Amino acid sequence: MITILAIYAAIGCAVGILAGLLGLGGGIVIVPVLLYSLPLFGVTDHVHHLAVGTSMASIIFTSLSSALAHFRRGSVHWDVVIKFTPGIIVGTLLGGTIAVMLPTRVLVGIFAVFLVYVGTQMLLNKKPEPSRHLPGTAPLVGVGGAIGMFSSFVGIGGGTLTIPFLTMCNVPMREAIGTSSGVGMSIAVFGSLSYIMNGWGVPDLPPWSFGFIYLPALLGLVIGSMTTAPLGAKLAYKVSVPTLKRFFAVFIFVVAANLVWKTFF
C-alpha cells in the first residue's frame, strides 16, 4: 500500500503543476497512467472504468487547489462557473452512466481521438479568434452540458474544452485558465458521483474500491496534486505556456499511439 501511495503521489505532483499552469484537471495524464499501472498492482477487471472514475475523483481536489490559487489573483469568474453548473450536473451524470455501458475498446477509441485533438491544438498553440462576448445563461447551461458529458466520458476536468470556448468569447487567457479550474471542480464532483453510483455493487472490483474509484490511487494522486497545483498556478504568470504546451503535445501523441496499439493490435 505504501508503494502504491508513493508512486501515485509522485504522479500527482506532476499533475498538480499541469493543472495550475494550464487550467487542466490532469485527466489527460492520469487516465493513461492508471490504465498502464493498475494491472501492475493486480487490478485486472474494469480497469478503464476504474481509471476514468478515479481520475474524475482526483480532479475534485486538483481543481479546487488550482481554482483557489487563481482566485487569489482575481482570475476566476465565479458567475460563469455558476451558469455552467446546471448543464454540467446533467451532462456529467448522463455521460458517466452511458460510459459504463460501453465496451473498453469504444472508450479507448474515444479517448485516443480526444488526445490527438488536444495534442494538435497544443502543438499548433491554436486559439480561437476572440470575436464575441459570453452568451446568456441558457446557452452557457447548454455548453456546460456538452462539456460535462464529454468530460465524464474520458475522465477529464474539461479544461481543454472550456478554455477555448472562453477565449473565443473574449475572456483573457489567464482568466480563462482560472475559470476553467472552477468549472473542472463542478465536473469532477458530479462525474465522480456518477462513477460511484454506476460502480456500486459491481462484482470483481479490487479491494479498496468505492464504486469505480480506486481509493489507494486516489489518495496518492490527491496528496501530490494538492501540494503542487498552487505552484503551477504561480508559474502560469511567469513562464511561456505555448512552449510547454508543445512539449506536452508530443507526450500526448505518444500516449495516444501506445493506447491504440495495445488495445486494437
C-alpha positions as CSV (number, residue, x, y, z in Angstrom):
1,M,0.0,0.0,0.0
2,I,2.8,2.4,0.9
3,T,4.4,1.8,-2.5
4,I,1.2,2.5,-4.3
5,L,0.7,5.7,-2.4
6,A,4.3,6.9,-3.1
7,I,4.1,6.2,-6.8
8,Y,0.8,7.9,-7.3
9,A,1.8,10.9,-5.1
10,A,4.8,11.4,-7.4
11,I,2.4,11.3,-10.4
12,G,0.1,13.7,-8.6
13,C,2.9,16.2,-8.2
14,A,3.3,16.5,-12.0
15,V,-0.5,16.6,-12.4
16,G,-0.8,19.4,-9.9
17,I,1.7,21.6,-11.7
18,L,-0.1,21.0,-15.1
19,A,-3.4,21.7,-13.5
20,G,-2.3,25.0,-12.1
21,L,-0.3,26.1,-15.2
22,L,-2.7,25.1,-17.9
23,G,-6.1,25.0,-16.2
24,L,-6.4,21.3,-16.9
25,G,-7.8,18.8,-14.3
26,G,-5.0,16.4,-15.1
27,G,-7.1,13.6,-16.5
28,I,-5.1,13.6,-19.8
29,V,-2.2,12.3,-17.7
30,I,-4.0,10.4,-15.0
31,V,-6.2,8.2,-17.2
32,P,-3.3,6.7,-19.3
33,V,-1.1,6.3,-16.2
34,L,-3.8,4.4,-14.4
35,L,-4.5,2.3,-17.5
36,Y,-0.9,1.2,-17.5
37,S,-0.2,1.0,-13.8
38,L,-3.4,-0.6,-12.3
39,P,-2.7,-4.0,-13.8
40,L,0.8,-3.9,-12.3
41,F,-0.8,-3.7,-8.8
42,G,-3.1,-6.7,-9.6
43,V,-6.2,-4.8,-10.9
44,T,-7.4,-6.7,-13.9
45,D,-11.1,-6.2,-14.1
46,H,-13.0,-2.9,-15.0
47,V,-9.6,-1.2,-15.5
48,H,-10.8,1.5,-17.8
49,H,-13.8,2.4,-15.8
50,L,-11.7,2.5,-12.6
51,A,-9.1,4.7,-14.4
52,V,-11.7,7.2,-15.5
53,G,-13.7,7.2,-12.2
54,T,-10.5,7.6,-10.2
55,S,-9.3,10.4,-12.5
56,M,-12.6,12.3,-12.0
57,A,-12.4,12.0,-8.2
58,S,-8.8,13.2,-8.1
59,I,-9.7,16.2,-10.3
60,I,-12.1,17.5,-7.5
61,F,-9.1,18.2,-5.3
62,T,-6.7,19.3,-8.1
63,S,-9.2,21.8,-9.5
64,L,-10.1,23.1,-6.0
65,S,-6.5,23.8,-5.2
66,S,-5.9,25.4,-8.6
67,A,-9.1,27.4,-8.5
68,L,-8.2,28.9,-5.1
69,A,-4.7,29.8,-6.3
70,H,-6.1,31.6,-9.4
71,F,-8.9,33.1,-7.3
72,R,-6.3,34.9,-5.1
73,R,-5.1,36.5,-8.3
74,G,-8.6,37.6,-9.3
75,S,-8.7,35.2,-12.3
76,V,-11.8,33.2,-11.7
77,H,-15.2,34.3,-13.0
78,W,-17.4,32.5,-10.5
79,D,-20.6,33.9,-12.1
80,V,-19.6,31.9,-15.3
81,V,-18.9,28.8,-13.2
82,I,-22.4,29.0,-11.6
83,K,-24.1,29.4,-15.0
84,F,-22.3,26.4,-16.4
85,T,-23.2,24.2,-13.4
86,P,-26.8,23.1,-14.1
87,G,-25.7,21.8,-17.5
88,I,-22.6,20.2,-16.0
89,I,-24.7,18.3,-13.5
90,V,-27.0,16.8,-16.2
91,G,-24.1,16.2,-18.7
92,T,-21.7,14.5,-16.3
93,L,-24.3,12.3,-14.7
94,L,-25.7,11.2,-18.0
95,G,-22.2,10.8,-19.6
96,G,-20.9,8.7,-16.7
97,T,-24.0,6.4,-17.0
98,I,-23.5,5.9,-20.7
99,A,-19.8,5.4,-20.4
100,V,-20.0,2.4,-18.0
101,M,-22.3,0.7,-20.6
102,L,-19.7,1.0,-23.4
103,P,-17.1,-1.7,-24.2
104,T,-13.5,-0.8,-23.3
105,R,-12.4,-0.6,-26.9
106,V,-15.0,2.1,-27.6
107,L,-13.9,4.2,-24.6
108,V,-10.2,3.8,-25.5
109,G,-11.1,4.8,-29.1
110,I,-12.9,7.9,-27.9
111,F,-10.1,8.8,-25.6
112,A,-7.4,8.4,-28.2
113,V,-9.2,10.6,-30.7
114,F,-9.6,13.2,-28.0
115,L,-5.9,13.0,-27.2
116,V,-5.0,13.6,-30.8
117,Y,-7.3,16.6,-31.0
118,V,-5.9,18.1,-27.8
119,G,-2.3,17.4,-28.8
120,T,-2.8,19.1,-32.2
121,Q,-4.3,22.2,-30.6
122,M,-1.4,22.4,-28.1
123,L,1.2,21.7,-30.8
124,L,-0.1,24.5,-33.0
125,N,-0.8,26.7,-30.0
126,K,-4.1,27.2,-31.7
127,K,-6.6,29.6,-30.1
128,P,-10.0,30.6,-31.4
129,E,-10.1,34.2,-32.5
130,P,-11.8,36.3,-29.8
131,S,-14.8,37.6,-31.7
132,R,-17.7,37.7,-29.3
133,H,-18.7,38.1,-25.7
134,L,-20.1,35.5,-23.3
135,P,-23.6,34.4,-24.1
136,G,-26.5,34.4,-21.7
137,T,-27.4,31.9,-19.0
138,A,-29.4,29.4,-21.2
139,P,-26.6,29.0,-23.8
140,L,-24.0,28.6,-21.1
141,V,-26.1,25.9,-19.5
142,G,-26.1,24.1,-22.8
143,V,-22.4,24.4,-23.3
144,G,-21.9,23.2,-19.7
145,G,-23.9,20.1,-20.5
146,A,-21.9,19.3,-23.6
147,I,-18.6,19.8,-21.8
148,G,-19.7,17.8,-18.8
149,M,-20.9,14.9,-20.8
150,F,-17.7,14.6,-22.9
151,S,-15.5,15.1,-19.8
152,S,-17.2,12.3,-17.9
153,F,-16.7,10.0,-21.0
154,V,-12.9,10.4,-20.9
155,G,-12.2,11.3,-17.2
156,I,-11.0,14.9,-17.6
157,G,-11.9,18.2,-15.9
158,G,-13.0,19.9,-19.1
159,G,-10.2,22.5,-19.4
160,T,-9.3,21.5,-23.0
161,L,-12.9,22.4,-24.0
162,T,-13.7,25.2,-21.5
163,I,-10.6,27.3,-22.2
164,P,-11.0,27.5,-26.0
165,F,-14.7,28.4,-25.5
166,L,-14.0,31.1,-23.0
167,T,-11.2,32.7,-25.1
168,M,-13.4,32.6,-28.1
169,C,-15.9,34.7,-26.0
170,N,-13.2,37.3,-25.4
171,V,-12.2,36.1,-21.9
172,P,-8.4,36.8,-21.4
173,M,-6.3,33.7,-21.5
174,R,-5.2,33.7,-17.8
175,E,-8.8,34.4,-16.7
176,A,-10.0,31.5,-18.9
177,I,-7.5,29.2,-17.2
178,G,-8.6,30.3,-13.8
179,T,-12.3,30.0,-14.6
180,S,-11.7,26.6,-16.2
181,S,-10.3,25.3,-12.8
182,G,-13.6,26.2,-11.2
183,V,-15.6,24.6,-13.9
184,G,-13.5,21.5,-13.6
185,M,-14.3,21.2,-10.0
186,S,-18.0,21.0,-10.7
187,I,-17.5,18.5,-13.5
188,A,-15.3,16.3,-11.2
189,V,-17.8,16.3,-8.3
190,F,-20.8,15.2,-10.3
191,G,-18.8,12.9,-12.6
192,S,-17.4,11.1,-9.6
193,L,-20.9,10.6,-8.2
194,S,-21.9,9.0,-11.5
195,Y,-19.0,6.6,-11.4
196,I,-19.6,5.8,-7.8
197,M,-23.3,5.1,-8.4
198,N,-22.7,3.1,-11.5
199,G,-19.9,1.0,-10.0
200,W,-21.7,0.3,-6.7
201,G,-22.1,-3.4,-6.2
202,V,-20.3,-4.4,-9.4
203,P,-18.6,-7.8,-8.9
204,D,-14.8,-8.3,-9.3
205,L,-13.8,-4.8,-8.3
206,P,-10.5,-4.7,-6.4
207,P,-10.3,-4.2,-2.6
208,W,-10.5,-0.6,-1.5
209,S,-12.7,0.4,-4.4
210,F,-15.6,2.8,-3.9
211,G,-17.8,2.2,-6.9
212,F,-15.5,2.8,-9.9
213,I,-13.0,4.8,-7.8
214,Y,-9.8,3.0,-6.6
215,L,-9.0,4.7,-3.3
216,P,-5.3,3.9,-2.9
217,A,-4.5,5.6,-6.2
218,L,-6.9,8.5,-5.4
219,L,-5.2,9.2,-2.1
220,G,-1.7,9.3,-3.6
221,L,-2.8,11.5,-6.5
222,V,-4.5,13.9,-4.2
223,I,-1.5,14.2,-1.8
224,G,0.7,15.1,-4.8
225,S,-1.5,17.3,-6.8
226,M,-2.8,19.4,-3.9
227,T,0.8,20.1,-3.0
228,T,1.9,21.4,-6.4
229,A,-1.2,22.9,-8.0
230,P,-0.6,26.3,-6.4
231,L,3.0,26.2,-7.8
232,G,1.6,25.6,-11.2
233,A,-0.8,28.5,-10.9
234,K,2.2,30.7,-9.9
235,L,4.2,29.5,-12.9
236,A,1.3,30.4,-15.2
237,Y,2.1,34.0,-14.7
238,K,5.9,33.6,-15.3
239,V,6.7,31.0,-18.0
240,S,6.0,30.7,-21.7
241,V,2.9,28.5,-21.8
242,P,2.9,27.9,-25.6
243,T,6.4,26.3,-25.3
244,L,5.3,24.0,-22.5
245,K,2.1,23.1,-24.5
246,R,4.2,22.0,-27.5
247,F,6.3,19.6,-25.3
248,F,3.2,18.3,-23.7
249,A,1.6,17.7,-27.1
250,V,4.4,15.3,-28.1
251,F,3.8,13.4,-24.9
252,I,0.0,13.2,-25.7
253,F,0.7,11.8,-29.2
254,V,2.9,9.1,-27.8
255,V,0.3,8.1,-25.2
256,A,-2.5,8.0,-27.8
257,A,-0.5,5.9,-30.2
258,N,0.5,3.5,-27.5
259,L,-3.0,3.1,-26.2
260,V,-4.4,2.4,-29.7
261,W,-1.6,-0.1,-30.3
262,K,-2.1,-2.0,-27.1
263,T,-5.9,-2.1,-27.4
264,F,-6.5,-2.8,-31.1
265,F,-3.4,-4.6,-32.3
